[in-house]
Amino acid sequence: MPIELADDRRQRLILNLQGYFLEEFDEELTEFRAGKLIEFFLGALGPYVYNQAVQDARGFMLRKLEDLDGEVYAAASF
C-alpha cells in the first residue's frame, strides 16, 4: 500500500528538499525532481519507518497496560 501525502504536506517536503539541495550541494532542484525523489524515498523507506512506528506504539501501549495492573492493585489496597 503506497503512502499518500496531503498536498500541503507534499509541497512543504518539496520546498524543504529543494532548500536542502541548495544548501548542501549548491544545486537547484526542480519541483518535478524533488517530487520524484520524495516518491522514491517514501517507497523505499516508508514501509520500514511505518513498521517501526507501529512497533514503538505497540511497545508503549503494552508498557502502559502493564502499569495499569499496578495502578488498579494500588488503588484496591486502600
Secondary structure, DSSP 8 states (H G I E B T S, - for coil): ------HHHHHHHHHHHHHHHHHHHS----HHHHHHHHHHHHHHHHHHHHHHHHHHHHHHHHHHHHHHHHHHHHHHT-
